[in-house]
Structures are given as structure tokens and as C-alpha cells.
Amino acid sequence: MLTLKLINEETERVIRGLEKKHFQGAAEAIAAVQATDKKRREAQQQLDNLLAESKKKAAEIGALMKQGLRDQAEQAKAAVADLKEKAKDLEAAMDAAQHQLTEQLCQIPNIPYDEVPEGIAAEDNVVVKSNLKECDGTDTVGNWTVNPQLSTDVAPLPHWELAKKYNLIDFDLGVKITGAGFPVYIGKGAQLQRALINFFLAEANKAGYTEIMPPTVVNAASGYGTGQLPDKEGQMYHAEVDDFYLIPTAEVPVTNIYRDVILDERDLPIKNCAYTQCFRREAGSYGKDVRGLNRLHEFSKIEIVRIDTPEHSRESHKEMLAHVEGLLQKLELPYRILRLCGGDQSFTSAICYDFEVYSEAQKRWLEVSSVSNFDTYQANRLKCRYRRAADKKTELCHTLNGSALALPRIVAALLENNQTEAGIRIPAALQPYTGFALID
């Protein structure tokens, strides 16, 4: 969440940033936070004064007793007791104000960096790079395909037909076992999944990321720490009896490793990666755009997470973007990179880039990764700090994460973009992990 220091010292910048994210009632929300903070601070000041007076009165009691002034000592005791009762009321008022303040701050999103473009929705995102051609911001694909062996005479099959043709994924069996959005991977389909997981983890290891194997179920404090809770859109699976949540991404458990921790500046940046299953209700998703692997309730993903200093976090972000781009290049997939506009950014991010791969059969772009810098927003919730080497003062860290990569749409693009008359070609970089070069 936003810090009170930022809100109080740079109020106008905060309001402008919230308006760029199209947060309704930005000025009113910030004014409400400041009013509650003022109430809390006034209660704190009154409490401090009262406690000081109570301490002074208590000190007088012993002196009065020594002088034999018993009646006056009893009066002083009564006064101290009265002050303690008033202190309880002030403490309750201060706690109530603090609780209200926290609730208000939790409803306010992060503010975007200056370089985040204006815009309301995905149509306003800016294409900053593509491996298809020189990018001019109006990227088009036409009939281009990553695989020159793909016949131009026959329309390529969508991945759900390829999955059925080669017995790779059974969507109907997933419906039988669980429901829609929970596919069953079979044979070379399952091997391809495992190969991609191992490939992405191996590449992350080469890039200096320490692998973590975290739980896929977290408590409410963890969901709150990274901003998934409060769950405004109802996307989290909730195990109500135990008050646990199935993770929507490994970002949640991995980043929460550093909740309530003070790190040493010399140990930053911390670089972690994790493979997990991810679970999202995807409430409200329907239609052709969610067919097959396009949008699932359970899927595999490798996440990269960094904890860094404010001074270095932008460089970390660039390195993460380069890492994800390198993966797509090794998989020989057509891709583009977009800088998200203010209105299309997540609640918690300060800046975010999306990676999309082209679906040859569906003739559209599929998002496969979001790489975000959250500035201090998550760290403030997590109380994740570092101790500066120069002066030993503690400061909030910056947190960053990105998909490297999410598997379902990568699998869809690999199948659709690598169709040949002989079968589906496996990119060379992936063949050591699959153990086969062709799905036939």
C-alpha cells in the first residue's frame, strides 16, 4: 500500500497517479486517508500527554506517603486511576483510527511511474518491441509464421484440435474429473509440460535465481501482503474452514518469505524462482477467447521474484524483461512486448510489461507473461525492509516479479506455430528436455 509519507508529502503527485490508473474518487480517497491519519495522530498526542501526566502523578504518591499526607496520596491514586481509564478510551480511539486507516489504504492502488502511458484499457497499451518486424507501435502479423515449414495452403489447426489429433490433452476428461478449465495432459502432452517446466527452471538457474518450492496454499496474511487480498474481483479459491487460499501465482508465497524481515543491503538483490500450480477462478470469463488452453482455472507457471533496493530496482526490472525475452527467442516463438497503460495495470504495480505470443491458428495475440515493478507498495504491506550499509537506517525494499513463463498459452503457441506435414516440430532448445523432436 502507499506510504503515509508519500501521501502527505506528495499529495498532488499521488492524486495524478491514481487518476492515470482511472481510480474513481482519487482526491476524495486521499483526503479521507489524511483526515483519518490526523485523527489517529491527535489521539496519539493526547495519549502521550495523558500518560506523561499519569507518570508524574504516580511519582507524587510515594512522596506524599513519606510526608504522612495520606489523604492527599489517596486523592493522587484516584487521579491516576482516572487517567488510566481515560488512557484506555484514547487507546481504543487510536486503534479504531489505525484500523480505519489501514482499510482505507488497502482500497487505494499503487501509483504508476511517469513513463506509464495514459489509457483506459488494453487497446491503449504501447507495443515497444516485436520480433516480427521493426516495431512502429502498430504491429501487424499478416500471414507471417515462425515456422517456414508450415503449409500456407492449409489453414493451421487450433491447439485444441491438435491436442485431440495427437492425443496430448483431454479437455472433456478434465470436465469429468473436476470441471471446465482443468485439462488432463496425456503422453507427449504431459511430457511437453514437464519439459517446459524443467527448461524454464534451468534457464532461471543459469540467470542466478535460487529455486524455491513453496506451498500452493497460503494464509490470509500472505494474500494481504502481496495485494491479492482483499479479493475485490473474487478470483481466489478460498478453503473457508481453515481460512486458506489457493495461490494464483508463486509470487504470493515466495514474496511472503520476506514478510516482517529486515534484510542486509549487501544481500540485495535477492533473486528467487519457483514452479507451482496456480489457481484462478477467472470469474466472468466466457466465450471463444477462453477456449482450450486460453484461460484455465489450474495451470503451471514458473515465477521469478526479486527483492531489491530503490536505487537498483529499475535495473532489475530491465534484467527480468531481458530474461523473459530470451526464453521466447529460444522457443522460436513470434512475440511482442507491451508497456501497459495506466488503466490496464494491476492494482499493485507501478509499471508492467506484458509479453504476448502470436497464435497462428487463432490469428491473435496471447499474453504469456507480465513483468512488474511494485516499487514499495507490496513491501509496505509486507513490512519488508533492508538496512542500509552506509548509515544502518532501515528502508522499504522494492519488490518485482514476472512469469518466466506461464505454460498454457506457450503450449498453445508451440503447437499452433510448429505444425508440419510430418507432425508438430519441437524447438531445438527444448528437445534435450522433451527427449523427442517431433510430435507425430
Secondary structure, 3 states (H helix, E strand, C coil): CCCHHHHHHCHHHHHHHHHHCCCCCHHHHHHHHHHHHHHHHHHHHHHHHHHHHHHHHHHHHHHHHHCCCHHHHHHHHHHHHHHHHHHHHHHHHHHHHHHHHHHHHHCCCCCCCCCCCCCCCHHHCEEEEECCCCCCCCCCCCCCCCCCCCCCCCCCCCHHHHHHHCCCEEHHHHHHHCCCCCCEECCHHHHHHHHHHHHHHHHHHHCCCEEECCCCEEEHHHHHHHCCCCCCCCCCEEECCCCEEECCCCHHHHHHHHCCCEEEHHHCCEEEEEEEEEECCCCCCCCHHHCCCCCCCEEEEEEEEEEECCCCHHHHHHHHHHHHHHHHHHCCCCEEEEECCHHHCCCCCCEEEEEEEEECCCCEEEEEEEEEECCCHHHHHHCCEEECCCCCCEEECEEEEEEEEEHHHHHHHHHHHCECCCCEECCHHHHHHHCCCEEC
